[in-house]
Every structure is written in structure tokens, then in C-alpha cells.
């Protein structure tokens, strides 16, 4: 098992920049469901250990279940 890097400690300026990107994406007008799917796919590609947090819909926001079969499958 590999150790995970503490990104905030290693590159605080990079984390601040990513926060800015997230803020922009949140208000740019893209549909929230599309943004969620992009985050889900990015997490799959990165082998995210917390993929289950990205894979479940947020019922309070009216998001439909998008089918999670194979959500944790590592492709490469």
C-alpha cells in the first residue's frame, strides 16, 4: 500500500489555486450533474480511495441515482 501525499502541506499555493478553480466551476453555469460526473470520472482515473463519496447522488439537491455499477473499477 502506498502512502498518500499531504497536498496542502506540500503545496499550499497549489491547493489555493485548485480552490479557485473549484469556485469558478461552481458558478460558471455548467449543469451541476455534469460537474459531478466529471469529478466522479476524475476520481476513478486517479484511483481515489474515497470514490464512494463521489459516486452517490445528493437527494437533497434532486440528483438522480446515476448507477454505480463498476464505479471503483481501475481502468489502467
PDB file as gemmi writes it, atoms N, CA and C in Angstrom:
CRYST1    1.000    1.000    1.000  90.00  90.00  90.00 P 1                      
ATOM      1  N   UNK A   1       0.846  -1.174   0.000  1.00  0.00           N  
ATOM      2  CA  UNK A   1       0.000   0.000   0.000  1.00  0.00           C  
ATOM      3  C   UNK A   1       0.891   1.236   0.000  1.00  0.00           C  
ATOM      4  N   UNK A   2       0.600   2.170  -0.862  1.00  0.00           N  
ATOM      5  CA  UNK A   2       1.410   3.383  -0.945  1.00  0.00           C  
ATOM      6  C   UNK A   2       0.868   4.454  -0.005  1.00  0.00           C  
ATOM      7  N   UNK A   3       1.774   5.294   0.473  1.00  0.00           N  
ATOM      8  CA  UNK A   3       1.373   6.406   1.320  1.00  0.00           C  
ATOM      9  C   UNK A   3       0.818   7.520   0.456  1.00  0.00           C  
ATOM     10  N   UNK A   4      -0.127   8.246   0.989  1.00  0.00           N  
ATOM     11  CA  UNK A   4      -0.709   9.368   0.256  1.00  0.00           C  
ATOM     12  C   UNK A   4      -0.020  10.652   0.675  1.00  0.00           C  
ATOM     13  N   UNK A   5       0.161  11.530  -0.276  1.00  0.00           N  
ATOM     14  CA  UNK A   5       0.819  12.805  -0.056  1.00  0.00           C  
ATOM     15  C   UNK A   5      -0.152  13.806   0.556  1.00  0.00           C  
ATOM     16  N   UNK A   6       0.313  14.565   1.522  1.00  0.00           N  
ATOM     17  CA  UNK A   6      -0.486  15.648   2.102  1.00  0.00           C  
ATOM     18  C   UNK A   6      -0.301  16.867   1.201  1.00  0.00           C  
ATOM     19  N   UNK A   7      -1.202  17.030   0.250  1.00  0.00           N  
ATOM     20  CA  UNK A   7      -1.073  18.088  -0.755  1.00  0.00           C  
ATOM     21  C   UNK A   7      -1.074  19.479  -0.143  1.00  0.00           C  
ATOM     22  N   UNK A   8      -1.884  19.692   0.870  1.00  0.00           N  
ATOM     23  CA  UNK A   8      -1.978  21.015   1.487  1.00  0.00           C  
ATOM     24  C   UNK A   8      -0.657  21.420   2.127  1.00  0.00           C  
ATOM     25  N   UNK A   9       0.035  20.471   2.743  1.00  0.00           N  
ATOM     26  CA  UNK A   9       1.324  20.769   3.367  1.00  0.00           C  
ATOM     27  C   UNK A   9       2.426  20.887   2.317  1.00  0.00           C  
ATOM     28  N   UNK A  10       2.377  20.063   1.287  1.00  0.00           N  
ATOM     29  CA  UNK A  10       3.427  20.047   0.271  1.00  0.00           C  
ATOM     30  C   UNK A  10       3.348  21.236  -0.679  1.00  0.00           C  
ATOM     31  N   UNK A  11       2.154  21.673  -0.997  1.00  0.00           N  
ATOM     32  CA  UNK A  11       1.989  22.753  -1.982  1.00  0.00           C  
ATOM     33  C   UNK A  11       0.780  23.613  -1.624  1.00  0.00           C  
ATOM     34  N   UNK A  12       0.890  24.437  -0.584  1.00  0.00           N  
ATOM     35  CA  UNK A  12      -0.267  25.250  -0.189  1.00  0.00           C  
ATOM     36  C   UNK A  12      -0.746  26.196  -1.289  1.00  0.00           C  
ATOM     37  N   UNK A  13       0.175  26.731  -2.080  1.00  0.00           N  
ATOM     38  CA  UNK A  13      -0.233  27.625  -3.176  1.00  0.00           C  
ATOM     39  C   UNK A  13      -1.019  26.854  -4.232  1.00  0.00           C  
ATOM     40  N   UNK A  14      -0.619  25.621  -4.489  1.00  0.00           N  
ATOM     41  CA  UNK A  14      -1.344  24.788  -5.443  1.00  0.00           C  
ATOM     42  C   UNK A  14      -2.744  24.470  -4.964  1.00  0.00           C  
ATOM     43  N   UNK A  15      -2.872  24.187  -3.681  1.00  0.00           N  
ATOM     44  CA  UNK A  15      -4.196  23.912  -3.126  1.00  0.00           C  
ATOM     45  C   UNK A  15      -5.081  25.149  -3.189  1.00  0.00           C  
ATOM     46  N   UNK A  16      -4.494  26.316  -2.954  1.00  0.00           N  
ATOM     47  CA  UNK A  16      -5.263  27.554  -3.049  1.00  0.00           C  
ATOM     48  C   UNK A  16      -5.742  27.765  -4.489  1.00  0.00           C  
ATOM     49  N   UNK A  17      -4.866  27.479  -5.456  1.00  0.00           N  
ATOM     50  CA  UNK A  17      -5.237  27.622  -6.866  1.00  0.00           C  
ATOM     51  C   UNK A  17      -6.359  26.649  -7.237  1.00  0.00           C  
ATOM     52  N   UNK A  18      -6.266  25.410  -6.761  1.00  0.00           N  
ATOM     53  CA  UNK A  18      -7.328  24.437  -7.036  1.00  0.00           C  
ATOM     54  C   UNK A  18      -8.646  24.874  -6.418  1.00  0.00           C  
ATOM     55  N   UNK A  19      -8.578  25.493  -5.250  1.00  0.00           N  
ATOM     56  CA  UNK A  19      -9.788  26.033  -4.627  1.00  0.00           C  
ATOM     57  C   UNK A  19     -10.425  27.097  -5.501  1.00  0.00           C  
ATOM     58  N   UNK A  20      -9.589  27.916  -6.141  1.00  0.00           N  
ATOM     59  CA  UNK A  20     -10.096  28.936  -7.056  1.00  0.00           C  
ATOM     60  C   UNK A  20     -10.764  28.321  -8.274  1.00  0.00           C  
ATOM     61  N   UNK A  21     -10.164  27.259  -8.796  1.00  0.00           N  
ATOM     62  CA  UNK A  21     -10.757  26.556  -9.941  1.00  0.00           C  
ATOM     63  C   UNK A  21     -12.107  25.971  -9.540  1.00  0.00           C  
ATOM     64  N   UNK A  22     -12.153  25.336  -8.372  1.00  0.00           N  
ATOM     65  CA  UNK A  22     -13.411  24.766  -7.891  1.00  0.00           C  
ATOM     66  C   UNK A  22     -14.476  25.857  -7.750  1.00  0.00           C  
ATOM     67  N   UNK A  23     -14.089  26.990  -7.197  1.00  0.00           N  
ATOM     68  CA  UNK A  23     -15.030  28.103  -7.045  1.00  0.00           C  
ATOM     69  C   UNK A  23     -15.556  28.592  -8.382  1.00  0.00           C  
ATOM     70  N   UNK A  24     -14.669  28.689  -9.369  1.00  0.00           N  
ATOM     71  CA  UNK A  24     -15.088  29.137 -10.694  1.00  0.00           C  
ATOM     72  C   UNK A  24     -16.049  28.132 -11.327  1.00  0.00           C  
ATOM     73  N   UNK A  25     -15.688  26.857 -11.263  1.00  0.00           N  
ATOM     74  CA  UNK A  25     -16.536  25.818 -11.860  1.00  0.00           C  
ATOM     75  C   UNK A  25     -17.915  25.810 -11.203  1.00  0.00           C  
ATOM     76  N   UNK A  26     -17.966  26.065  -9.907  1.00  0.00           N  
ATOM     77  CA  UNK A  26     -19.240  26.063  -9.183  1.00  0.00           C  
ATOM     78  C   UNK A  26     -20.191  27.150  -9.660  1.00  0.00           C  
ATOM     79  N   UNK A  27     -19.652  28.261 -10.164  1.00  0.00           N  
ATOM     80  CA  UNK A  27     -20.521  29.381 -10.545  1.00  0.00           C  
ATOM     81  C   UNK A  27     -20.529  29.683 -12.043  1.00  0.00           C  
ATOM     82  N   UNK A  28     -19.872  28.858 -12.866  1.00  0.00           N  
ATOM     83  CA  UNK A  28     -19.719  29.190 -14.287  1.00  0.00           C  
ATOM     84  C   UNK A  28     -20.940  28.876 -15.148  1.00  0.00           C  
ATOM     85  N   UNK A  29     -21.916  28.172 -14.614  1.00  0.00           N  
ATOM     86  CA  UNK A  29     -23.119  27.904 -15.386  1.00  0.00           C  
ATOM     87  C   UNK A  29     -23.227  26.488 -15.932  1.00  0.00           C  
ATOM     88  N   UNK A  30     -22.197  25.663 -15.739  1.00  0.00           N  
ATOM     89  CA  UNK A  30     -22.312  24.268 -16.164  1.00  0.00           C  
ATOM     90  C   UNK A  30     -23.329  23.565 -15.271  1.00  0.00           C  
ATOM     91  N   UNK A  31     -24.099  22.638 -15.831  1.00  0.00           N  
ATOM     92  CA  UNK A  31     -25.055  21.900 -15.005  1.00  0.00           C  
ATOM     93  C   UNK A  31     -24.326  21.143 -13.890  1.00  0.00           C  
ATOM     94  N   UNK A  32     -24.882  21.187 -12.695  1.00  0.00           N  
ATOM     95  CA  UNK A  32     -24.257  20.545 -11.536  1.00  0.00           C  
ATOM     96  C   UNK A  32     -24.067  19.047 -11.760  1.00  0.00           C  
ATOM     97  N   UNK A  33     -24.996  18.413 -12.461  1.00  0.00           N  
ATOM     98  CA  UNK A  33     -24.863  16.976 -12.720  1.00  0.00           C  
ATOM     99  C   UNK A  33     -23.653  16.688 -13.604  1.00  0.00           C  
ATOM    100  N   UNK A  34     -23.385  17.540 -14.575  1.00  0.00           N  
ATOM    101  CA  UNK A  34     -22.218  17.358 -15.434  1.00  0.00           C  
ATOM    102  C   UNK A  34     -20.936  17.510 -14.623  1.00  0.00           C  
ATOM    103  N   UNK A  35     -20.879  18.522 -13.788  1.00  0.00           N  
ATOM    104  CA  UNK A  35     -19.704  18.741 -12.943  1.00  0.00           C  
ATOM    105  C   UNK A  35     -19.487  17.527 -12.034  1.00  0.00           C  
ATOM    106  N   UNK A  36     -20.556  16.999 -11.445  1.00  0.00           N  
ATOM    107  CA  UNK A  36     -20.445  15.816 -10.594  1.00  0.00           C  
ATOM    108  C   UNK A  36     -19.896  14.624 -11.368  1.00  0.00           C  
ATOM    109  N   UNK A  37     -20.362  14.427 -12.593  1.00  0.00           N  
ATOM    110  CA  UNK A  37     -19.868  13.312 -13.400  1.00  0.00           C  
ATOM    111  C   UNK A  37     -18.392  13.475 -13.744  1.00  0.00           C  
ATOM    112  N   UNK A  38     -17.965  14.700 -14.005  1.00  0.00           N  
ATOM    113  CA  UNK A  38     -16.547  14.950 -14.284  1.00  0.00           C  
ATOM    114  C   UNK A  38     -15.713  14.631 -13.043  1.00  0.00           C  
ATOM    115  N   UNK A  39     -16.174  15.071 -11.869  1.00  0.00           N  
ATOM    116  CA  UNK A  39     -15.454  14.761 -10.631  1.00  0.00           C  
ATOM    117  C   UNK A  39     -15.421  13.252 -10.383  1.00  0.00           C  
ATOM    118  N   UNK A  40     -16.522  12.568 -10.649  1.00  0.00           N  
ATOM    119  CA  UNK A  40     -16.576  11.122 -10.468  1.00  0.00           C  
ATOM    120  C   UNK A  40     -15.569  10.432 -11.380  1.00  0.00           C  
ATOM    121  N   UNK A  41     -15.541  10.816 -12.639  1.00  0.00           N  
ATOM    122  CA  UNK A  41     -14.620  10.181 -13.589  1.00  0.00           C  
ATOM    123  C   UNK A  41     -13.169  10.483 -13.232  1.00  0.00           C  
ATOM    124  N   UNK A  42     -12.899  11.700 -12.811  1.00  0.00           N  
ATOM    125  CA  UNK A  42     -11.547  12.062 -12.392  1.00  0.00           C  
ATOM    126  C   UNK A  42     -11.118  11.204 -11.205  1.00  0.00           C  
ATOM    127  N   UNK A  43     -12.025  10.994 -10.278  1.00  0.00           N  
ATOM    128  CA  UNK A  43     -11.723  10.165  -9.113  1.00  0.00           C  
ATOM    129  C   UNK A  43     -11.460   8.721  -9.520  1.00  0.00           C  
ATOM    130  N   UNK A  44     -12.210   8.218 -10.493  1.00  0.00           N  
ATOM    131  CA  UNK A  44     -11.978   6.861 -10.987  1.00  0.00           C  
ATOM    132  C   UNK A  44     -10.585   6.748 -11.586  1.00  0.00           C  
ATOM    133  N   UNK A  45     -10.228   7.684 -12.441  1.00  0.00           N  
ATOM    134  CA  UNK A  45      -8.927   7.657 -13.111  1.00  0.00           C  
ATOM    135  C   UNK A  45      -7.794   7.734 -12.091  1.00  0.00           C  
ATOM    136  N   UNK A  46      -7.972   8.551 -11.056  1.00  0.00           N  
ATOM    137  CA  UNK A  46      -6.938   8.729 -10.041  1.00  0.00           C  
ATOM    138  C   UNK A  46      -6.892   7.600  -9.020  1.00  0.00           C  
ATOM    139  N   UNK A  47      -7.838   6.666  -9.078  1.00  0.00           N  
ATOM    140  CA  UNK A  47      -7.874   5.578  -8.104  1.00  0.00           C  
ATOM    141  C   UNK A  47      -8.212   6.069  -6.710  1.00  0.00           C  
ATOM    142  N   UNK A  48      -9.126   6.997  -6.628  1.00  0.00           N  
ATOM    143  CA  UNK A  48      -9.497   7.644  -5.365  1.00  0.00           C  
ATOM    144  C   UNK A  48      -9.979   6.623  -4.333  1.00  0.00           C  
ATOM    145  N   UNK A  49      -9.414   6.707  -3.126  1.00  0.00           N  
ATOM    146  CA  UNK A  49      -9.814   5.811  -2.043  1.00  0.00           C  
ATOM    147  C   UNK A  49     -11.186   6.180  -1.491  1.00  0.00           C  
ATOM    148  N   UNK A  50     -11.664   7.371  -1.778  1.00  0.00           N  
ATOM    149  CA  UNK A  50     -12.955   7.840  -1.274  1.00  0.00           C  
ATOM    150  C   UNK A  50     -13.978   7.952  -2.402  1.00  0.00           C  
ATOM    151  N   UNK A  51     -13.850   7.101  -3.396  1.00  0.00           N  
ATOM    152  CA  UNK A  51     -14.726   7.155  -4.563  1.00  0.00           C  
ATOM    153  C   UNK A  51     -16.195   7.075  -4.181  1.00  0.00           C  
ATOM    154  N   UNK A  52     -16.511   6.324  -3.143  1.00  0.00           N  
ATOM    155  CA  UNK A  52     -17.912   6.182  -2.726  1.00  0.00           C  
ATOM    156  C   UNK A  52     -18.534   7.530  -2.374  1.00  0.00           C  
ATOM    157  N   UNK A  53     -17.743   8.488  -1.931  1.00  0.00           N  
ATOM    158  CA  UNK A  53     -18.293   9.813  -1.618  1.00  0.00           C  
ATOM    159  C   UNK A  53     -18.707  10.554  -2.879  1.00  0.00           C  
ATOM    160  N   UNK A  54     -18.013  10.289  -3.969  1.00  0.00           N  
ATOM    161  CA  UNK A  54     -18.334  10.939  -5.234  1.00  0.00           C  
ATOM    162  C   UNK A  54     -19.452  10.213  -5.979  1.00  0.00           C  
ATOM    163  N   UNK A  55     -19.590   8.915  -5.733  1.00  0.00           N  
ATOM    164  CA  UNK A  55     -20.470   8.079  -6.544  1.00  0.00           C  
ATOM    165  C   UNK A  55     -21.939   8.146  -6.152  1.00  0.00           C  
ATOM    166  N   UNK A  56     -22.246   8.594  -4.948  1.00  0.00           N  
ATOM    167  CA  UNK A  56     -23.636   8.612  -4.522  1.00  0.00           C  
ATOM    168  C   UNK A  56     -24.277   9.960  -4.798  1.00  0.00           C  
ATOM    169  N   UNK A  57     -25.519   9.952  -5.246  1.00  0.00           N  
ATOM    170  CA  UNK A  57     -26.208  11.215  -5.537  1.00  0.00           C  
ATOM    171  C   UNK A  57     -26.530  11.967  -4.258  1.00  0.00           C  
ATOM    172  N   UNK A  58     -26.858  13.214  -4.412  1.00  0.00           N  
ATOM    173  CA  UNK A  58     -27.268  14.039  -3.275  1.00  0.00           C  
ATOM    174  C   UNK A  58     -28.767  14.279  -3.391  1.00  0.00           C  
ATOM    175  N   UNK A  59     -29.577  13.434  -2.754  1.00  0.00           N  
ATOM    176  CA  UNK A  59     -31.039  13.539  -2.909  1.00  0.00           C  
ATOM    177  C   UNK A  59     -31.594  14.904  -2.522  1.00  0.00           C  
ATOM    178  N   UNK A  60     -30.977  15.570  -1.568  1.00  0.00           N  
ATOM    179  CA  UNK A  60     -31.476  16.877  -1.144  1.00  0.00           C  
ATOM    180  C   UNK A  60     -31.401  17.894  -2.281  1.00  0.00           C  
ATOM    181  N   UNK A  61     -30.515  17.653  -3.233  1.00  0.00           N  
ATOM    182  CA  UNK A  61     -30.367  18.556  -4.369  1.00  0.00           C  
ATOM    183  C   UNK A  61     -31.118  18.052  -5.598  1.00  0.00           C  
ATOM    184  N   UNK A  62     -31.878  16.968  -5.435  1.00  0.00           N  
ATOM    185  CA  UNK A  62     -32.662  16.447  -6.542  1.00  0.00           C  
ATOM    186  C   UNK A  62     -31.844  15.702  -7.578  1.00  0.00           C  
ATOM    187  N   UNK A  63     -30.685  15.224  -7.206  1.00  0.00           N  
ATOM    188  CA  UNK A  63     -29.847  14.497  -8.147  1.00  0.00           C  
ATOM    189  C   UNK A  63     -30.343  13.065  -8.265  1.00  0.00           C  
ATOM    190  N   UNK A  64     -30.456  12.586  -9.466  1.00  0.00           N  
ATOM    191  CA  UNK A  64     -30.927  11.218  -9.689  1.00  0.00           C  
ATOM    192  C   UNK A  64     -29.779  10.233  -9.492  1.00  0.00           C  
ATOM    193  N   UNK A  65     -30.126   9.013  -9.101  1.00  0.00           N  
ATOM    194  CA  UNK A  65     -29.115   7.965  -8.985  1.00  0.00           C  
ATOM    195  C   UNK A  65     -28.570   7.690 -10.374  1.00  0.00           C  
ATOM    196  N   UNK A  66     -27.272   7.697 -10.516  1.00  0.00           N  
ATOM    197  CA  UNK A  66     -26.693   7.538 -11.842  1.00  0.00           C  
ATOM    198  C   UNK A  66     -26.061   6.172 -12.048  1.00  0.00           C  
ATOM    199  N   UNK A  67     -26.402   5.212 -11.207  1.00  0.00           N  
ATOM    200  CA  UNK A  67     -25.906   3.860 -11.404  1.00  0.00           C  
ATOM    201  C   UNK A  67     -24.434   3.764 -11.070  1.00  0.00           C  
ATOM    202  N   UNK A  68     -24.109   2.981 -10.066  1.00  0.00           N  
ATOM    203  CA  UNK A  68     -22.747   2.948  -9.589  1.00  0.00           C  
ATOM    204  C   UNK A  68     -22.064   1.623  -9.889  1.00  0.00           C  
ATOM    205  N   UNK A  69     -22.637   0.807 -10.736  1.00  0.00           N  
ATOM    206  CA  UNK A  69     -22.032  -0.478 -11.040  1.00  0.00           C  
ATOM    207  C   UNK A  69     -20.652  -0.267 -11.635  1.00  0.00           C  
ATOM    208  N   UNK A  70     -19.675  -0.836 -11.010  1.00  0.00           N  
ATOM    209  CA  UNK A  70     -18.309  -0.716 -11.507  1.00  0.00           C  
ATOM    210  C   UNK A  70     -17.663   0.623 -11.233  1.00  0.00           C  
ATOM    211  N   UNK A  71     -18.218   1.399 -10.316  1.00  0.00           N  
ATOM    212  CA  UNK A  71     -17.685   2.739 -10.074  1.00  0.00           C  
ATOM    213  C   UNK A  71     -16.249   2.710  -9.591  1.00  0.00           C  
ATOM    214  N   UNK A  72     -15.849   1.656  -8.891  1.00  0.00           N  
ATOM    215  CA  UNK A  72     -14.498   1.605  -8.359  1.00  0.00           C  
ATOM    216  C   UNK A  72     -13.517   0.836  -9.217  1.00  0.00           C  
ATOM    217  N   UNK A  73     -13.882   0.495 -10.415  1.00  0.00           N  
ATOM    218  CA  UNK A  73     -13.019  -0.291 -11.281  1.00  0.00           C  
ATOM    219  C   UNK A  73     -11.858   0.554 -11.768  1.00  0.00           C  
ATOM    220  N   UNK A  74     -10.661   0.055 -11.585  1.00  0.00           N  
ATOM    221  CA  UNK A  74      -9.460   0.750 -12.059  1.00  0.00           C  
ATOM    222  C   UNK A  74      -9.228   0.342 -13.507  1.00  0.00           C  
ATOM    223  N   UNK A  75      -9.165   1.303 -14.421  1.00  0.00           N  
ATOM    224  CA  UNK A  75      -9.081   1.002 -15.845  1.00  0.00           C  
ATOM    225  C   UNK A  75      -7.660   0.859 -16.360  1.00  0.00           C  
ATOM    226  N   UNK A  76      -6.697   1.480 -15.716  1.00  0.00           N  
ATOM    227  CA  UNK A  76      -5.324   1.386 -16.234  1.00  0.00           C  
ATOM    228  C   UNK A  76      -4.321   1.336 -15.126  1.00  0.00           C  
TER     229      UNK A  76                                                      
END                                                                             
